[in-house]
Amino acid sequence: MKNKSIIPWLVVALLFIVTALSFLDRQILSISILKIKEDIAISDTDYSWITGGFIAGYAIMFTLGGIFIDKFGSKLGLALALGIWTVASGLHSVATTVPQLIAFRFLLGIGEGACFPGAIKAVIEWIPNNKRSLATGFAIGGSAIGAVIAPLLAIFMLEIVGWRILFLVSPAISFIWIGLWLYLNNKKNSRYKVQTEVYTKNEKASVEIKSYSFIELLKNKKAWVFIAMRMFFDPIFYFLMFWIPKFMSESRGISLDLIGKLFWLPFLVLGLSNIWGGYLSDKIYRKTLNLSFARKSIMGVSALLTVSVLFMQFVDSPQAVIVLLSVFFFAHGLWITNYSTAVGDIFGNKATSTIIGLTGTFGAVSAFFINRLIGFIVTNYSYDPLWCWAGLMYPLAFLILIFFIPKIKPDEPLS
């Protein structure tokens, strides 16, 4: 009997909310730091250590959280992860020193590191593969919406309640989320989970999802393909998130007020493209019954669209910068949804969270070191070489995918 319950899609709705909360919690600091500095003496060096604390915890727990969630499931994994970062977010409201803020940001990173591995894992557990890319798009699309909401909420509430109360808003929502999450994941609803994976053209045969040890995964060629790809494209997304406002202000003379009014638009586009990319991929799969073509066709188009960022060096107006940035974020949304879904297609229920965790960790480490190089290039040359780099890495990552993984299918046996 086919599963007609709405329970799996209610789970996906909660995943949308939790990824939105993750970006909301991590970005509130960047908006409220000017107010925090009025109460706590924080230098630029101090602030780099505070933000670095989050990145360190995030990179560590991306992999460890993925391993934990693959072992114990998304029900416990996501509830525990959100519980940790909820406490961490609340602790910000009582911080009085820089070391405390560093410690609380590190704890926030520890909790949030398990968010995306857990979200992808939950999609694998609840949604069949012919609708999985759409579900993945919804699940991770919440992060972009969180990035849109964060500055608007922070600016509004800072003037009304102050920065300490601001850090208590998200925890209040998070406790409600945990209660709903545990309820939807109860024993009664577990019958709506995906028990087997169907991949054959006639959709009649099923494949048992095999288990992997962590050492086996580290020996898996396909796992390293996804890791290598992420080490190429992750630093670009970090670069665009953290350096574009500085680029617009210093290189194009755009006021901070106008930057604030425009910079949320690409994130809205990103959230919508996460969902649309999943919808298109699943529609192609249902029409062609070719899983590999469905994922790769969307990724190929998105890789070509990212080349548009090469033209950033030739535009001056804030509107043109935002348009090019929006095209890039649109492409990234299509890309990351199908990239994440492809990991699930190959590694299934037993290892997807671990692989997503590994790729996230290696991507963050790559971004950490490349960020230092970006600073050197901007200081001694200009942003122009960076646009050339950013426009070429996604196509290169796509070539790695099609060359080393000719066909996306369940990994049977390890190779």
C-alpha positions as CSV (number, residue, x, y, z in Angstrom):
1,M,0.0,0.0,0.0
2,K,1.4,3.4,-0.9
3,N,2.2,5.8,1.8
4,K,-0.4,8.6,1.6
5,S,0.2,10.2,5.0
6,I,1.2,13.8,5.4
7,I,3.4,12.9,8.3
8,P,6.6,12.7,6.2
9,W,6.0,16.2,4.8
10,L,5.3,17.6,8.2
11,V,8.7,16.3,9.1
12,V,10.1,18.1,6.1
13,A,8.4,21.3,7.3
14,L,10.1,21.0,10.7
15,L,13.4,20.5,8.9
16,F,12.8,23.7,7.0
17,I,12.2,25.5,10.3
18,V,15.3,24.0,12.0
19,T,17.7,25.0,9.2
20,A,16.1,28.5,9.3
21,L,16.8,28.6,13.0
22,S,20.4,27.5,12.4
23,F,21.2,30.5,10.1
24,L,19.1,32.8,12.3
25,D,21.2,31.9,15.4
26,R,24.5,32.2,13.6
27,Q,23.8,35.6,11.9
28,I,22.2,37.4,14.8
29,L,25.7,38.1,16.2
30,S,26.9,39.9,13.1
31,I,24.0,42.3,13.3
32,S,24.0,42.9,17.1
33,I,27.8,43.1,17.6
34,L,27.7,47.0,17.5
35,K,25.3,47.0,20.4
36,I,27.2,44.3,22.2
37,K,30.4,46.3,22.0
38,E,28.7,49.1,24.0
39,D,28.5,46.7,26.9
40,I,31.6,44.5,26.4
41,A,35.0,45.7,25.2
42,I,35.6,43.8,21.9
43,S,38.4,44.6,19.5
44,D,38.5,43.4,15.9
45,T,41.0,40.7,16.9
46,D,38.6,39.6,19.7
47,Y,35.8,39.5,17.2
48,S,37.8,37.3,14.9
49,W,38.4,34.9,17.8
50,I,34.6,34.9,18.6
51,T,33.6,34.1,15.1
52,G,36.5,31.6,14.8
53,G,35.1,29.8,17.9
54,F,31.9,29.1,15.9
55,I,33.8,27.9,12.8
56,A,35.9,25.5,14.9
57,G,33.0,23.9,16.7
58,Y,31.0,23.7,13.5
59,A,33.8,22.0,11.5
60,I,34.5,19.5,14.2
61,M,30.8,18.5,14.8
62,F,29.9,18.4,11.1
63,T,31.7,15.0,10.9
64,L,31.2,13.8,14.5
65,G,27.5,14.8,14.4
66,G,27.1,13.0,11.1
67,I,28.5,9.8,12.5
68,F,26.3,10.1,15.6
69,I,23.2,10.7,13.6
70,D,23.9,7.8,11.2
71,K,24.3,5.5,14.3
72,F,21.3,6.7,16.4
73,G,19.0,8.3,13.8
74,S,17.8,11.8,13.1
75,K,15.2,11.8,15.8
76,L,17.7,11.8,18.7
77,G,20.4,13.5,16.7
78,L,18.6,16.6,15.7
79,A,16.8,16.9,19.1
80,L,20.1,16.8,20.9
81,A,21.9,19.1,18.4
82,L,19.2,21.7,18.7
83,G,19.1,21.3,22.4
84,I,22.9,22.1,22.6
85,W,22.7,25.1,20.3
86,T,19.6,26.4,22.1
87,V,21.4,26.4,25.4
88,A,24.4,28.1,23.6
89,S,22.3,30.8,22.1
90,G,20.6,31.5,25.4
91,L,24.0,31.7,27.2
92,H,24.9,34.6,24.9
93,S,22.4,36.7,26.8
94,V,24.4,36.5,30.0
95,A,27.9,36.9,28.5
96,T,30.1,39.6,30.1
97,T,33.5,38.8,28.7
98,V,35.2,38.0,25.4
99,P,36.3,34.5,26.5
100,Q,32.7,33.7,27.5
101,L,31.5,34.7,24.0
102,I,34.2,32.6,22.4
103,A,33.1,29.6,24.5
104,F,29.4,30.1,23.7
105,R,30.0,30.5,20.0
106,F,32.1,27.3,20.0
107,L,29.2,25.5,21.7
108,L,26.8,27.0,19.2
109,G,29.0,25.6,16.4
110,I,29.0,22.2,18.1
111,G,25.2,22.1,18.1
112,E,24.8,23.5,14.6
113,G,27.4,21.3,13.1
114,A,25.0,18.3,13.2
115,C,22.0,20.3,11.7
116,F,22.5,19.7,8.0
117,P,23.8,16.1,8.3
118,G,20.7,15.5,10.4
119,A,18.3,17.2,8.0
120,I,19.6,15.2,5.0
121,K,19.4,12.0,7.1
122,A,15.8,12.7,8.0
123,V,14.9,13.2,4.4
124,I,16.4,9.8,3.6
125,E,14.5,8.2,6.4
126,W,11.1,9.7,5.5
127,I,10.9,10.5,1.8
128,P,11.2,8.0,-1.1
129,N,13.8,8.7,-3.7
130,N,11.4,9.9,-6.4
131,K,10.4,12.9,-4.2
132,R,13.7,13.2,-2.3
133,S,15.3,16.1,-4.1
134,L,12.2,18.3,-3.6
135,A,12.2,17.4,0.1
136,T,15.9,18.1,0.3
137,G,15.3,21.5,-1.3
138,F,12.7,22.3,1.3
139,A,14.8,21.0,4.2
140,I,17.9,23.0,3.4
141,G,16.0,26.0,1.9
142,G,15.1,27.1,5.4
143,S,18.7,28.2,5.9
144,A,18.4,30.9,3.3
145,I,15.1,32.1,4.8
146,G,16.8,32.3,8.2
147,A,19.5,34.4,6.6
148,V,16.8,36.8,5.2
149,I,14.9,37.0,8.6
150,A,18.0,37.4,10.8
151,P,18.9,41.1,9.9
152,L,15.3,42.2,9.8
153,L,14.4,40.6,13.2
154,A,17.7,41.8,14.8
155,I,17.4,45.4,13.7
156,F,13.7,45.5,14.8
157,M,14.2,43.9,18.2
158,L,17.5,45.5,19.1
159,E,15.8,48.9,19.5
160,I,12.9,47.4,21.5
161,V,14.4,44.8,23.9
162,G,18.2,45.0,23.5
163,W,20.7,42.5,22.4
164,R,20.5,40.2,25.5
165,I,16.8,39.5,25.1
166,L,17.3,39.1,21.3
167,F,19.4,36.0,22.0
168,L,16.5,34.4,23.9
169,V,14.0,34.7,21.1
170,S,15.3,31.7,19.1
171,P,15.6,29.4,22.1
172,A,11.9,29.9,22.9
173,I,11.1,28.8,19.4
174,S,13.6,25.9,19.6
175,F,12.0,24.3,22.6
176,I,8.6,24.2,20.8
177,W,10.3,22.7,17.8
178,I,12.0,19.9,19.9
179,G,8.6,19.0,21.3
180,L,6.9,18.8,17.9
181,W,9.9,16.9,16.5
182,L,9.8,14.2,19.1
183,Y,6.0,13.9,18.7
184,L,6.2,13.4,14.9
185,N,9.0,10.9,15.3
186,N,7.0,8.7,17.8
187,K,6.7,5.0,17.4
188,K,3.2,5.2,15.9
189,N,4.4,7.5,13.0
190,S,7.5,5.4,12.3
191,R,5.5,3.2,10.0
192,Y,5.5,6.0,7.5
193,K,9.3,6.0,7.2
194,V,10.9,4.6,4.1
195,Q,11.8,0.9,4.7
196,T,13.5,0.1,1.5
197,E,14.9,2.1,-1.4
198,V,13.5,1.6,-5.0
199,Y,15.9,2.5,-7.8
200,T,15.2,0.2,-10.7
201,K,13.5,1.4,-13.9
202,N,10.4,-0.7,-13.3
203,E,10.3,0.6,-9.7
204,K,9.5,-3.0,-8.4
205,A,12.8,-4.2,-7.1
206,S,14.2,-2.9,-3.8
207,V,17.7,-2.6,-2.5
208,E,18.7,-3.2,1.1
209,I,20.7,-0.3,2.4
210,K,24.1,-1.6,3.6
211,S,25.9,-0.5,6.7
212,Y,29.4,1.1,6.6
213,S,32.1,1.5,9.2
214,F,33.8,4.9,9.3
215,I,37.1,3.4,8.1
216,E,35.3,1.9,5.1
217,L,33.9,5.3,4.2
218,L,37.3,6.8,4.4
219,K,38.4,4.2,1.8
220,N,35.5,4.9,-0.5
221,K,36.4,6.6,-3.7
222,K,32.9,8.1,-4.2
223,A,33.0,9.6,-0.7
224,W,36.3,11.4,-1.6
225,V,34.8,12.6,-4.9
226,F,32.1,14.5,-2.9
227,I,34.7,15.7,-0.4
228,A,36.9,17.0,-3.2
229,M,34.0,18.8,-4.9
230,R,33.0,20.5,-1.7
231,M,36.6,21.7,-1.0
232,F,36.4,23.4,-4.4
233,F,33.0,25.1,-4.1
234,D,32.5,25.7,-0.4
235,P,35.1,28.5,0.0
236,I,33.4,30.4,-2.8
237,F,30.1,30.5,-1.0
238,Y,31.8,31.5,2.3
239,F,33.6,34.2,0.3
240,L,30.4,35.6,-1.2
241,M,28.6,35.6,2.2
242,F,31.4,37.3,4.2
243,W,33.2,39.5,1.7
244,I,30.5,40.9,-0.6
245,P,29.4,43.7,1.8
246,K,33.0,44.7,2.2
247,F,33.5,44.6,-1.6
248,M,30.4,46.7,-2.2
249,S,31.5,49.3,0.3
250,E,35.2,49.6,-0.4
251,S,35.4,48.9,-4.1
252,R,32.1,50.3,-5.4
253,G,31.5,53.0,-2.8
254,I,28.0,51.7,-1.9
255,S,26.7,52.9,1.5
256,L,26.2,50.5,4.3
257,D,22.5,51.5,4.5
258,L,21.9,50.5,0.9
259,I,23.9,47.3,1.3
260,G,21.6,46.4,4.2
261,K,18.6,47.1,2.1
262,L,19.7,44.9,-0.8
263,F,21.9,42.1,0.6
264,W,19.0,40.0,1.8
265,L,17.6,39.5,-1.8
266,P,20.2,36.9,-2.9
267,F,19.4,34.8,0.1
268,L,15.7,34.9,-0.7
269,V,16.6,33.7,-4.2
270,L,18.8,31.0,-2.7
271,G,15.9,29.6,-0.6
272,L,13.5,29.5,-3.5
273,S,16.1,27.9,-5.8
274,N,16.8,25.2,-3.2
275,I,13.2,24.2,-3.5
276,W,12.8,24.6,-7.2
277,G,16.0,22.7,-7.9
278,G,14.6,19.8,-6.0
279,Y,11.3,20.0,-7.8
280,L,12.9,20.0,-11.2
281,S,15.2,17.1,-10.4
282,D,12.4,14.9,-9.1
283,K,10.2,15.8,-12.1
284,I,13.0,14.8,-14.5
285,Y,13.5,11.6,-12.6
286,R,9.8,10.6,-12.7
287,K,9.7,11.3,-16.5
288,T,13.0,9.6,-17.4
289,L,13.4,7.0,-14.6
290,N,17.1,8.0,-14.9
291,L,18.3,9.0,-11.4
292,S,21.8,10.0,-12.5
293,F,20.5,12.2,-15.4
294,A,18.0,13.9,-13.1
295,R,20.6,15.0,-10.6
296,K,23.5,15.7,-13.0
297,S,21.4,17.7,-15.5
298,I,20.4,20.3,-12.8
299,M,24.0,20.4,-11.4
300,G,25.4,20.9,-14.9
301,V,23.1,23.8,-15.6
302,S,23.8,25.4,-12.2
303,A,27.6,25.0,-12.8
304,L,27.2,27.0,-16.0
305,L,25.2,29.7,-14.3
306,T,27.9,30.3,-11.7
307,V,30.2,31.5,-14.5
308,S,28.1,34.7,-14.5
309,V,30.1,35.9,-11.4
310,L,33.1,36.4,-13.7
311,F,31.3,39.6,-14.8
312,M,31.3,41.1,-11.3
313,Q,34.6,42.8,-12.0
314,F,33.0,44.9,-14.8
315,V,29.9,46.2,-13.0
316,D,29.7,49.2,-10.7
317,S,26.1,49.8,-9.7
318,P,24.7,48.2,-6.5
319,Q,21.8,46.9,-8.5
320,A,24.1,45.1,-11.0
321,V,26.1,43.6,-8.1
322,I,23.0,42.2,-6.5
323,V,21.7,40.9,-9.8
324,L,24.9,38.9,-10.4
325,L,25.0,37.8,-6.9
326,S,21.4,36.6,-7.1
327,V,22.1,34.7,-10.3
328,F,25.0,33.0,-8.5
329,F,23.0,32.2,-5.4
330,F,20.2,30.9,-7.6
331,A,22.7,28.5,-9.2
332,H,24.1,27.5,-5.8
333,G,20.6,26.6,-4.6
334,L,20.0,24.3,-7.6
335,W,23.5,22.9,-7.1
336,I,23.6,22.2,-3.4
337,T,20.1,20.6,-3.3
338,N,21.1,18.1,-5.9
339,Y,24.6,17.6,-4.6
340,S,23.1,16.7,-1.2
341,T,20.5,14.5,-2.7
342,A,23.0,12.6,-4.8
343,V,24.9,11.8,-1.6
344,G,21.7,10.3,-0.3
345,D,21.1,8.4,-3.5
346,I,24.4,6.8,-3.3
347,F,25.0,6.1,0.4
348,G,21.4,5.7,1.6
349,N,20.1,5.6,5.2
350,K,23.3,4.2,6.8
351,A,26.0,6.6,5.8
352,T,24.5,9.8,4.2
353,S,24.8,11.8,7.4
354,T,28.4,10.8,7.9
355,I,29.3,11.7,4.3
356,I,27.5,15.1,4.5
357,G,29.4,15.7,7.7
358,L,32.7,14.8,6.2
359,T,32.2,17.0,3.2
360,G,31.1,19.9,5.4
361,T,34.1,19.6,7.6
362,F,36.6,19.5,4.7
363,G,34.7,22.4,3.0
364,A,35.0,24.5,6.1
365,V,38.7,23.7,6.6
366,S,39.3,24.6,2.9
367,A,37.4,27.8,3.3
368,F,39.3,28.7,6.5
369,F,42.7,28.5,4.8
370,I,41.5,30.1,1.5
371,N,40.0,32.9,3.4
372,R,43.5,33.9,4.6
373,L,44.6,33.9,0.9
374,I,41.6,36.0,-0.1
375,G,42.7,38.6,2.5
376,F,46.2,38.7,1.0
377,I,44.9,39.0,-2.6
378,V,42.4,41.8,-1.8
379,T,45.1,43.7,0.2
380,N,47.9,43.4,-2.4
381,Y,46.0,43.2,-5.7
382,S,42.2,43.5,-6.1
383,Y,39.0,41.5,-6.1
384,D,39.3,40.8,-9.8
385,P,41.3,37.5,-9.6
386,L,38.7,36.2,-7.0
387,W,35.9,36.6,-9.5
388,C,37.8,34.5,-12.0
389,W,38.4,31.9,-9.4
390,A,34.8,31.9,-8.2
391,G,33.4,31.5,-11.8
392,L,35.5,28.4,-12.5
393,M,35.3,26.2,-9.5
394,Y,31.7,24.9,-9.8
395,P,32.3,23.8,-13.4
396,L,35.5,22.1,-12.3
397,A,33.6,20.3,-9.4
398,F,31.0,19.2,-11.9
399,L,33.7,17.7,-14.2
400,I,35.1,15.8,-11.2
401,L,31.6,14.4,-10.6
402,I,30.9,13.2,-14.1
403,F,34.4,11.8,-14.6
404,F,34.7,9.9,-11.3
405,I,31.1,9.0,-10.7
406,P,29.7,8.2,-14.2
407,K,26.4,6.9,-12.8
408,I,24.6,7.9,-9.6
409,K,23.2,4.8,-8.0
410,P,23.3,3.0,-4.6
411,D,26.8,2.2,-3.5
412,E,27.0,-1.6,-3.7
413,P,29.8,-2.9,-2.7
414,L,32.3,-0.3,-1.6
415,S,34.8,0.8,-4.2
